[in-house]
Amino acid sequence: MRWNGSKPEGVLHIPTAICGELRRAGYDQFETGHAYHLPMAVGIAVTLSMLTYTPWYLAGDQSVWTEEWGQMHPGDASGFVAH
């Protein structure tokens, strides 16, 4: 998560093995390192996580996350999990 000026932004970091799995399944439009408006990035992350049975984490500037979206809790070393 990060700020792009005054707009919240999320950058997808998709593991290499998962990128290959997504390409083979026909979801090649999602590239690692691509930035999206944060709500869109979270939605894409959740969807890709469910398609690939892979956990997802939030990392970066926690000030981007608003309490309206839920609470953030420490996850593992990869970042935070929203509940």
DSSP file with accessible surface (Angstrom, degrees, kcal/mol):
  #  RESIDUE AA STRUCTURE BP1 BP2  ACC     N-H-->O    O-->H-N    N-H-->O    O-->H-N    TCO  KAPPA ALPHA  PHI   PSI    X-CA   Y-CA   Z-CA
    1    1 A M              0   0   27      0, 0.0    60,-2.1     0, 0.0     2,-0.3   0.000 360.0 360.0 360.0 146.2    0.0    0.0    0.0
    2    2 A R  E     -A    9   0A 117      7,-2.3     7,-3.0    58,-0.2     2,-0.4  -0.973 360.0-101.2-162.9 167.7    1.2    3.5   -0.7
    3    3 A W  E     -A    8   0A 108     -2,-0.3     2,-0.6     5,-0.2     3,-0.1  -0.829  17.5-164.7 -96.3 139.0    0.0    7.0   -1.5
    4    4 A N  E >  S-A    7   0A  96      3,-3.0     3,-1.8    -2,-0.4     2,-0.5  -0.885  75.5 -55.2-118.0  90.8    0.1    8.3   -5.0
    5    5 A G  T 3  S-     0   0   70     -2,-0.6    -2,-0.0     1,-0.3     0, 0.0  -0.607 120.6 -24.1  68.7-118.6   -0.4   12.0   -4.3
    6    6 A S  T 3  S+     0   0  106     -2,-0.5    -1,-0.3    -3,-0.1    -3,-0.0   0.323 121.3  96.1-104.6   8.6   -3.6   12.0   -2.2
    7    7 A K  E <  S-A    4   0A 141     -3,-1.8    -3,-3.0    31,-0.0     2,-0.2  -0.841  75.0-123.2-105.2 134.6   -4.9    8.7   -3.7
    8    8 A P  E     -A    3   0A  24      0, 0.0    30,-2.0     0, 0.0     2,-0.3  -0.521  35.6-173.9 -73.7 137.5   -4.5    5.3   -2.0
    9    9 A E  E     -AB   2  37A  25     -7,-3.0    -7,-2.3    28,-0.3     2,-0.4  -0.960  16.5-157.5-135.5 148.2   -2.8    2.8   -4.2
   10   10 A G  E     - B   0  36A   4     26,-3.0    26,-2.8    -2,-0.3     2,-0.5  -0.989   6.6-154.0-126.4 137.9   -1.9   -0.8   -4.1
   11   11 A V  E     - B   0  35A  31     -2,-0.4     2,-0.4    24,-0.2    24,-0.2  -0.951  18.5-133.3-111.3 124.4    0.8   -2.6   -6.0
   12   12 A L        -     0   0   14     22,-2.2    21,-4.4    -2,-0.5     2,-0.6  -0.649  17.6-170.8 -79.2 128.2    0.3   -6.3   -6.7
   13   13 A H        -     0   0  151     -2,-0.4    19,-0.1    19,-0.2    -2,-0.0  -0.930  11.7-174.9-117.2 100.6    3.3   -8.5   -6.0
   14   14 A I        -     0   0   18     -2,-0.6    18,-0.1     1,-0.0     5,-0.1  -0.864  28.2-114.4-102.5 125.2    2.4  -11.9   -7.4
   15   15 A P     >  -     0   0   74      0, 0.0     4,-2.4     0, 0.0     3,-0.4  -0.222  26.9-116.7 -56.4 146.0    4.9  -14.8   -6.8
   16   16 A T  H  > S+     0   0  125      1,-0.3     4,-2.0     2,-0.2     5,-0.2   0.888 114.4  52.1 -53.1 -45.3    6.5  -16.1  -10.0
   17   17 A A  H  > S+     0   0   75      1,-0.2     4,-1.9     2,-0.2    -1,-0.3   0.888 110.2  49.2 -62.4 -36.0    4.9  -19.6   -9.6
   18   18 A I  H  > S+     0   0   21     -3,-0.4     4,-2.9     2,-0.2    -1,-0.2   0.889 105.7  56.9 -71.7 -37.4    1.5  -18.0   -9.2
   19   19 A C  H  X S+     0   0   15     -4,-2.4     4,-2.5     1,-0.2    -2,-0.2   0.930 108.7  47.5 -57.6 -44.4    2.0  -15.8  -12.3
   20   20 A G  H  X S+     0   0    7     -4,-2.0     4,-2.4     2,-0.2    -1,-0.2   0.916 111.3  50.3 -63.3 -42.3    2.6  -19.0  -14.3
   21   21 A E  H  X S+     0   0   75     -4,-1.9     4,-1.6     1,-0.2    -2,-0.2   0.917 111.2  48.8 -62.6 -42.0   -0.5  -20.6  -12.9
   22   22 A L  H  <>S+     0   0    5     -4,-2.9     5,-3.2     2,-0.2     4,-0.4   0.909 110.4  50.9 -65.5 -42.1   -2.6  -17.6  -13.7
   23   23 A R  H ><5S+     0   0  148     -4,-2.5     3,-1.5     1,-0.2     5,-0.3   0.935 109.6  50.2 -60.7 -45.0   -1.3  -17.4  -17.3
   24   24 A R  H 3<5S+     0   0  195     -4,-2.4    -1,-0.2     1,-0.3    -2,-0.2   0.830 110.3  50.8 -64.0 -29.9   -2.1  -21.1  -17.8
   25   25 A A  T 3<5S-     0   0   64     -4,-1.6    -1,-0.3    -5,-0.2    -2,-0.2   0.446 123.6-104.4 -87.0  -0.4   -5.6  -20.6  -16.5
   26   26 A G  T < 5S+     0   0   49     -3,-1.5    -3,-0.2    -4,-0.4     2,-0.2   0.612  89.4 117.4  90.0  13.5   -6.1  -17.6  -18.8
   27   27 A Y    > < +     0   0   88     -5,-3.2     3,-1.1    -6,-0.2    -4,-0.2  -0.331  25.3 135.5-105.4  50.1   -5.7  -14.8  -16.3
   28   28 A D  T 3   +     0   0  104     -5,-0.3    -1,-0.2     1,-0.2    -5,-0.1   0.483  49.3  83.3 -81.9   2.1   -2.7  -13.3  -17.9
   29   29 A Q  T 3  S+     0   0  109     -3,-0.2     2,-0.7    -7,-0.1    -1,-0.2   0.655  74.7  82.9 -78.1 -12.5   -4.0   -9.7  -17.6
   30   30 A F    <   -     0   0   43     -3,-1.1     2,-0.4   -11,-0.1    -7,-0.1  -0.836  63.0-176.9 -97.7 116.9   -2.7   -9.5  -14.0
   31   31 A E    >   -     0   0  128     -2,-0.7     3,-1.4   -18,-0.0   -19,-0.2  -0.892  29.5-110.6-114.5 144.5    1.0   -8.6  -13.8
   32   32 A T  T 3  S+     0   0   71     -2,-0.4   -19,-0.2     1,-0.2     3,-0.1  -0.406 102.4  28.3 -68.8 142.3    3.2   -8.4  -10.8
   33   33 A G  T 3  S+     0   0   44    -21,-4.4     2,-0.3     1,-0.3    -1,-0.2   0.394  84.7 135.6  88.6  -1.9    4.2   -4.9   -9.9
   34   34 A H    <   -     0   0   92     -3,-1.4   -22,-2.2   -22,-0.4     2,-0.3  -0.620  47.4-138.1 -83.2 136.1    1.2   -3.2  -11.5
   35   35 A A  E     +B   11   0A  29     -2,-0.3     2,-0.3   -24,-0.2   -24,-0.2  -0.737  25.0 173.9 -96.3 141.1   -0.4   -0.4   -9.4
   36   36 A Y  E     -B   10   0A  45    -26,-2.8   -26,-3.0    -2,-0.3     5,-0.0  -0.932  47.5 -78.8-134.9 161.0   -4.2    0.0   -8.9
   37   37 A H  E >>  -B    9   0A 106     -2,-0.3     4,-2.4   -28,-0.2     3,-0.8  -0.399  59.0-110.9 -54.8 136.4   -6.5    2.2   -6.9
   38   38 A L  H 3> S+     0   0    3    -30,-2.0     4,-2.6     1,-0.3     5,-0.3   0.859 114.6  51.1 -52.5 -47.1   -6.3    0.5   -3.5
   39   39 A P  H 3> S+     0   0   61      0, 0.0     4,-2.2     0, 0.0    -1,-0.3   0.913 113.4  47.2 -59.0 -36.2   -9.8   -0.9   -3.3
   40   40 A M  H <> S+     0   0  112     -3,-0.8     4,-2.7     2,-0.2     5,-0.2   0.923 110.6  51.8 -67.9 -42.4   -9.3   -2.4   -6.8
   41   41 A A  H  X S+     0   0    5     -4,-2.4     4,-2.6     1,-0.2    -1,-0.2   0.914 110.7  48.0 -61.3 -41.9   -6.0   -3.8   -5.8
   42   42 A V  H  X S+     0   0   29     -4,-2.6     4,-2.7    -5,-0.2     5,-0.2   0.927 111.7  50.1 -65.8 -43.2   -7.5   -5.5   -2.7
   43   43 A G  H  X S+     0   0   34     -4,-2.2     4,-2.3    -5,-0.3    -2,-0.2   0.920 112.7  46.2 -60.7 -43.2  -10.4   -6.9   -4.7
   44   44 A I  H  X S+     0   0   17     -4,-2.7     4,-3.1     2,-0.2     5,-0.3   0.926 111.9  52.0 -64.9 -43.3   -8.0   -8.3   -7.3
   45   45 A A  H  X S+     0   0   20     -4,-2.6     4,-2.4    -5,-0.2    -2,-0.2   0.921 110.6  47.3 -60.5 -44.4   -5.7   -9.8   -4.6
   46   46 A V  H  X S+     0   0   48     -4,-2.7     4,-2.4     2,-0.2    -1,-0.2   0.937 113.9  48.0 -63.0 -44.9   -8.6  -11.5   -2.8
   47   47 A T  H  X S+     0   0   78     -4,-2.3     4,-2.4    -5,-0.2    -2,-0.2   0.943 113.6  45.8 -62.0 -48.0   -9.9  -12.9   -6.2
   48   48 A L  H  X S+     0   0   12     -4,-3.1     4,-1.9     1,-0.2     6,-0.2   0.889 111.0  54.3 -63.8 -37.0   -6.4  -14.2   -7.2
   49   49 A S  H  X>S+     0   0   22     -4,-2.4     5,-1.6    -5,-0.3     4,-1.1   0.922 110.6  45.5 -61.3 -43.0   -5.9  -15.6   -3.7
   50   50 A M  H  <5S+     0   0  135     -4,-2.4    -2,-0.2     1,-0.2    -1,-0.2   0.879 112.3  51.1 -70.4 -37.1   -9.2  -17.6   -4.0
   51   51 A L  H  <5S+     0   0   69     -4,-2.4    -1,-0.2     1,-0.2    -2,-0.2   0.827 122.7  30.6 -67.1 -32.7   -8.4  -18.8   -7.5
   52   52 A T  H  <5S-     0   0   12     -4,-1.9    -1,-0.2    -5,-0.2    -2,-0.2   0.385 101.4-123.1-109.9   1.6   -5.0  -20.1   -6.6
   53   53 A Y  T  <5 +     0   0  213     -4,-1.1    -3,-0.2     1,-0.2    -4,-0.1   0.901  65.8 140.4  55.0  42.2   -5.5  -21.0   -2.9
   54   54 A T      < -     0   0   34     -5,-1.6    -1,-0.2    -6,-0.2    -2,-0.2  -0.949  54.2-118.4-117.5 133.8   -2.7  -18.7   -2.0
   55   55 A P        -     0   0   88      0, 0.0     2,-0.3     0, 0.0    -9,-0.0  -0.328  27.7-150.7 -66.6 154.5   -2.7  -16.4    1.1
   56   56 A W        -     0   0   68      2,-0.0     2,-0.3   -10,-0.0    22,-0.0  -0.937  11.0-169.3-127.3 152.3   -2.6  -12.7    0.5
   57   57 A Y        -     0   0   83     -2,-0.3     2,-0.4    21,-0.1    24,-0.2  -0.965  19.1-130.4-137.9 154.1   -1.1  -10.0    2.7
   58   58 A L  B     +C   80   0B  12     22,-3.3    22,-4.0    -2,-0.3     2,-0.3  -0.871  33.2 169.2-102.0 138.4   -1.1   -6.2    2.9
   59   59 A A        +     0   0   49     -2,-0.4     2,-0.3    20,-0.2    20,-0.1  -0.964  31.2  45.2-144.2 158.5    2.2   -4.5    3.3
   60   60 A G  S    S+     0   0   53     -2,-0.3     2,-0.8   -50,-0.1   -58,-0.2  -0.823  96.4  12.9 115.1-148.0    3.5   -0.9    3.1
   61   61 A D    >   -     0   0   71    -60,-2.1     3,-1.7    -2,-0.3     4,-0.3  -0.545  55.7-163.4 -75.3 106.6    2.2    2.4    4.4
   62   62 A Q  G >  S+     0   0  100     -2,-0.8     3,-1.1     1,-0.3    -1,-0.2   0.713  81.3  75.6 -66.1 -17.8   -0.5    1.5    7.0
   63   63 A S  G 3  S+     0   0   74      1,-0.2    -1,-0.3   -62,-0.1    -2,-0.1   0.696  83.8  68.0 -68.8 -14.6   -1.9    5.1    6.9
   64   64 A V  G <  S+     0   0    1     -3,-1.7     2,-0.3   -55,-0.1    -1,-0.2   0.848  85.1  82.6 -70.3 -33.1   -3.4    4.3    3.5
   65   65 A W  S <  S-     0   0   34     -3,-1.1     2,-0.3    -4,-0.3     7,-0.1  -0.542  71.7-149.2 -77.3 132.0   -5.9    1.8    5.1
   66   66 A T    >   -     0   0   53     -2,-0.3     3,-1.7     1,-0.1     4,-0.2  -0.776  19.8-125.6-101.8 149.2   -9.0    3.4    6.6
   67   67 A E  G >  S+     0   0  183     -2,-0.3     3,-1.6     1,-0.3    -1,-0.1   0.760 105.6  73.0 -63.1 -23.8  -10.8    2.0    9.7
   68   68 A E  G 3  S+     0   0  178      1,-0.3    -1,-0.3     3,-0.0     3,-0.1   0.780  93.6  55.2 -59.4 -26.7  -14.0    1.9    7.6
   69   69 A W  G <  S-     0   0  102     -3,-1.7    -1,-0.3     1,-0.3     2,-0.2   0.538 123.3 -92.0 -84.6  -8.8  -12.6   -1.0    5.7
   70   70 A G    <   -     0   0   21     -3,-1.6    -1,-0.3    -4,-0.2     2,-0.3  -0.605  52.5 -52.5 121.0 175.7  -11.9   -3.1    8.9
   71   71 A Q        -     0   0  134     12,-1.4    12,-2.7    -2,-0.2     2,-0.4  -0.665  43.0-137.5 -90.8 146.0   -9.1   -3.6   11.3
   72   72 A M  E     -D   82   0B  37     -2,-0.3    10,-0.2    10,-0.2    -2,-0.0  -0.860  20.7-171.9-102.4 136.5   -5.6   -4.6   10.3
   73   73 A H  E     -D   81   0B  70      8,-2.5     8,-2.7    -2,-0.4    -2,-0.0  -0.964  34.5 -94.4-125.5 145.4   -3.8   -7.2   12.3
   74   74 A P  E     -D   80   0B 109      0, 0.0     6,-0.2     0, 0.0     3,-0.1  -0.316  44.0-175.8 -57.6 133.7   -0.2   -8.3   12.1
   75   75 A G        -     0   0   34      4,-2.3     5,-0.1     1,-0.5   -18,-0.1   0.108  43.0 -56.7 -99.7-137.4    0.2  -11.3    9.9
   76   76 A D  S >  S-     0   0   85     -2,-0.1     3,-1.7     4,-0.1    -1,-0.5  -0.074  80.1 -63.6 -89.6-158.0    3.5  -13.1    9.3
   77   77 A A  T 3  S+     0   0  111      1,-0.3     3,-0.1    -3,-0.1    -1,-0.0   0.684 127.6  71.8 -65.5 -13.1    6.7  -11.4    8.1
   78   78 A S  T 3  S-     0   0   68      1,-0.1     2,-0.3   -19,-0.0    -1,-0.3   0.694 110.2 -93.0 -77.8 -21.6    4.9  -10.6    4.8
   79   79 A G    <   -     0   0   13     -3,-1.7    -4,-2.3   -20,-0.1     2,-0.3  -0.991  57.2 -28.7 152.4-140.9    2.6   -8.0    6.2
   80   80 A F  E     -CD  58  74B  48    -22,-4.0   -22,-3.3    -2,-0.3     2,-0.4  -0.807  37.1-142.0-122.9 157.9   -0.8   -7.5    7.6
   81   81 A V  E     - D   0  73B  41     -8,-2.7    -8,-2.5    -2,-0.3     2,-0.3  -0.964  17.3-136.8-120.2 134.2   -4.2   -9.2    7.3
   82   82 A A  E       D   0  72B  25     -2,-0.4   -10,-0.2   -10,-0.2   -12,-0.1  -0.727 360.0 360.0 -90.6 140.2   -7.5   -7.2    7.2
   83   83 A H              0   0  146    -12,-2.7   -12,-1.4    -2,-0.3    -2,-0.0  -0.963 360.0 360.0-128.0 360.0  -10.4   -8.5    9.2
